[in-house]
Amino acid sequence: MSDKHYYRYHLFFCIHQRDGAACCADQDSQPLRDYSKQRIKSLGLFGAGGIRINNAGCLGRCAEGPVLVVYPDGVWYTYQNRSDVDEIIESHLQNNTPVERLKI
């Protein structure tokens, strides 16, 4: 495996907190990011050659939040709950089919 593809997918969850302005942190981005990481681990998909879940600072799409981006595909998602996160994991990460209804 080349360094270019150390991870099959790399997810960045915005968890940025803004004072008095719309932000992903106000929409449970941290707990849902934590859930995503736990779910990926429980499915045996975490780590080298698999999937990496990371925190991100502001991704600049606050009004559409919470926001996550999937690389190397460059697909941006918004999500509201565990069900949305599960759908992204199952459809996009496991079956290579982006979730159109959650894309931004």
Residue frames as qw, qx, qy, qz and C-alpha x, y, z in Angstrom:
[[0.000, 0.890, 0.455, 0.000, 0.00, 0.00, 0.00],
 [0.407, 0.435, -0.032, 0.803, 1.42, 3.37, -0.97],
 [0.181, -0.265, -0.454, 0.831, 1.51, 6.25, 1.50],
 [0.236, -0.092, -0.292, -0.922, -1.00, 8.01, -0.75],
 [0.694, -0.282, -0.411, -0.520, -3.62, 5.48, 0.31],
 [0.117, 0.228, -0.819, 0.514, -2.56, 4.74, 3.89],
 [0.368, 0.271, 0.683, -0.570, -6.25, 4.90, 4.79],
 [0.207, 0.410, 0.795, 0.396, -9.00, 3.80, 2.44],
 [0.106, -0.809, -0.358, -0.454, -11.12, 6.65, 3.81],
 [0.343, -0.099, -0.414, 0.837, -10.26, 9.55, 6.09],
 [0.176, -0.779, -0.529, -0.286, -13.19, 11.38, 7.72],
 [0.229, 0.083, -0.304, 0.921, -12.88, 14.85, 9.19],
 [0.249, -0.734, -0.631, -0.041, -15.67, 15.93, 11.54],
 [0.057, 0.547, -0.123, 0.826, -15.92, 19.64, 12.25],
 [0.523, -0.549, -0.605, 0.241, -16.23, 20.04, 16.02],
 [0.268, 0.247, -0.110, 0.925, -15.47, 23.76, 16.06],
 [0.216, -0.725, -0.587, 0.288, -17.14, 25.91, 18.74],
 [0.194, 0.447, 0.127, 0.864, -17.90, 29.55, 17.90],
 [0.090, -0.357, -0.553, 0.747, -18.96, 32.15, 20.42],
 [0.294, 0.543, 0.299, -0.728, -22.44, 33.35, 19.57],
 [0.441, 0.447, -0.458, -0.629, -22.44, 32.14, 15.96],
 [0.952, 0.123, 0.004, -0.279, -23.76, 29.02, 14.27],
 [0.064, 0.606, -0.793, -0.014, -21.32, 26.15, 14.61],
 [0.690, 0.064, -0.697, -0.187, -21.08, 22.40, 14.32],
 [0.218, 0.082, -0.806, 0.544, -20.31, 21.94, 18.02],
 [0.409, 0.023, 0.340, -0.846, -23.75, 23.33, 18.89],
 [0.796, 0.162, -0.216, -0.542, -25.29, 20.52, 16.84],
 [0.870, -0.299, 0.375, -0.118, -23.71, 17.57, 18.71],
 [0.653, 0.631, -0.417, -0.032, -20.81, 17.13, 16.31],
 [0.023, -0.560, 0.784, -0.266, -18.43, 15.85, 19.02],
 [0.644, -0.087, 0.674, -0.352, -20.73, 13.09, 20.38],
 [0.849, 0.458, 0.127, -0.232, -21.62, 12.03, 16.83],
 [0.419, 0.701, -0.575, 0.051, -17.95, 12.02, 15.83],
 [0.286, -0.416, 0.806, -0.310, -17.21, 9.87, 18.89],
 [0.802, 0.169, 0.453, -0.351, -20.06, 7.53, 17.96],
 [0.725, 0.629, -0.230, -0.162, -18.70, 7.26, 14.41],
 [0.174, 0.629, -0.743, 0.149, -15.25, 6.30, 15.66],
 [0.508, -0.192, 0.759, -0.359, -16.67, 3.68, 18.03],
 [0.827, 0.371, 0.249, -0.341, -18.87, 2.28, 15.25],
 [0.581, 0.672, -0.453, -0.072, -15.98, 2.05, 12.78],
 [0.072, -0.492, 0.831, -0.248, -13.90, 0.23, 15.41],
 [0.658, -0.005, 0.635, -0.405, -16.74, -2.18, 16.24],
 [0.826, 0.505, 0.056, -0.245, -17.04, -3.05, 12.54],
 [0.799, -0.211, 0.379, 0.417, -13.30, -3.78, 12.33],
 [0.550, 0.731, 0.236, 0.327, -12.78, -0.99, 9.79],
 [0.212, -0.968, 0.119, 0.056, -10.52, 1.30, 11.85],
 [0.595, -0.574, 0.425, 0.369, -6.83, 1.88, 11.16],
 [0.035, -0.524, 0.631, 0.571, -4.24, 1.52, 8.43],
 [0.015, -0.036, -0.896, -0.442, -5.76, 0.27, 5.20],
 [0.063, -0.594, -0.801, 0.044, -9.21, 1.06, 6.58],
 [0.065, -0.831, -0.316, -0.452, -10.84, 4.17, 7.94],
 [0.392, -0.088, -0.395, 0.826, -9.52, 7.01, 10.08],
 [0.177, -0.852, -0.454, -0.193, -11.80, 9.39, 11.98],
 [0.446, 0.006, -0.224, 0.867, -10.42, 12.81, 12.93],
 [0.060, -0.820, -0.369, 0.433, -11.53, 16.04, 14.54],
 [0.418, 0.422, 0.254, 0.763, -11.35, 19.12, 12.38],
 [0.055, -0.383, -0.249, 0.888, -11.46, 22.77, 13.18],
 [0.456, 0.620, 0.242, -0.591, -13.83, 24.98, 11.27],
 [0.504, 0.155, 0.713, 0.463, -14.46, 23.66, 7.78],
 [0.015, 0.198, -0.199, -0.960, -16.17, 26.91, 6.78],
 [0.332, -0.263, -0.674, -0.605, -19.65, 25.53, 6.16],
 [0.050, 0.027, 0.698, -0.714, -21.19, 26.39, 9.52],
 [0.541, 0.136, 0.076, -0.827, -24.68, 27.13, 8.21],
 [0.752, 0.161, -0.513, -0.381, -24.86, 23.61, 6.76],
 [0.131, 0.359, -0.853, 0.356, -23.59, 21.87, 9.88],
 [0.544, -0.612, 0.523, 0.238, -22.83, 19.68, 11.43],
 [0.639, 0.679, -0.309, -0.188, -20.38, 18.86, 8.66],
 [0.696, -0.374, 0.564, 0.241, -17.99, 16.04, 7.85],
 [0.529, 0.682, -0.383, -0.329, -15.88, 15.43, 4.77],
 [0.918, -0.079, 0.381, 0.076, -14.76, 12.06, 3.41],
 [0.244, 0.763, -0.540, -0.259, -11.37, 11.81, 1.72],
 [0.280, -0.235, 0.400, 0.840, -10.03, 10.86, -0.76],
 [0.235, 0.565, 0.743, 0.270, -13.49, 11.20, -2.34],
 [0.068, 0.033, 0.005, 0.997, -13.95, 14.84, -1.33],
 [0.334, -0.538, -0.653, -0.415, -17.58, 14.21, -0.41],
 [0.069, -0.178, 0.423, -0.886, -19.09, 16.65, 2.10],
 [0.384, -0.463, -0.781, -0.165, -21.97, 15.62, 4.32],
 [0.335, -0.376, 0.331, -0.798, -24.29, 17.09, 6.86],
 [0.493, -0.200, -0.847, 0.023, -25.87, 14.75, 9.41],
 [0.418, -0.573, 0.043, -0.704, -28.25, 15.09, 12.35],
 [0.775, -0.400, 0.327, -0.364, -28.15, 11.85, 14.31],
 [0.467, -0.355, 0.805, 0.091, -26.69, 8.36, 14.68],
 [0.729, 0.428, 0.528, -0.073, -28.98, 7.05, 11.96],
 [0.458, 0.874, -0.132, -0.095, -27.43, 9.48, 9.45],
 [0.147, -0.706, 0.690, 0.055, -23.92, 8.50, 10.57],
 [0.654, -0.045, 0.754, -0.028, -24.81, 4.81, 10.24],
 [0.699, 0.649, 0.286, -0.094, -26.14, 5.42, 6.73],
 [0.251, 0.875, -0.406, -0.082, -22.90, 7.16, 5.71],
 [0.372, -0.488, 0.790, 0.007, -20.85, 4.30, 7.15],
 [0.694, 0.178, 0.695, -0.056, -22.91, 1.56, 5.50],
 [0.636, 0.726, 0.253, -0.058, -23.57, 3.16, 2.15],
 [0.310, 0.902, -0.298, 0.023, -20.45, 5.22, 1.47],
 [0.191, -0.697, 0.687, -0.078, -17.69, 3.61, 3.51],
 [0.597, -0.123, 0.790, -0.063, -18.72, -0.03, 3.21],
 [0.636, 0.449, 0.624, 0.064, -20.48, -0.05, -0.18],
 [0.353, -0.119, 0.375, 0.849, -18.81, 2.83, -2.05],
 [0.029, 0.633, 0.603, 0.484, -22.12, 4.61, -2.64],
 [0.074, 0.072, -0.280, 0.954, -22.30, 8.20, -1.38],
 [0.011, 0.591, 0.755, -0.284, -25.50, 9.17, 0.45],
 [0.177, 0.454, 0.381, 0.786, -27.03, 11.71, -1.91],
 [0.321, -0.799, -0.427, -0.278, -29.63, 13.02, 0.55],
 [0.597, -0.722, -0.101, 0.334, -26.92, 14.03, 3.06],
 [0.620, 0.140, 0.173, 0.752, -24.42, 15.54, 0.61],
 [0.007, -0.911, -0.173, 0.374, -23.77, 19.27, 0.66]]
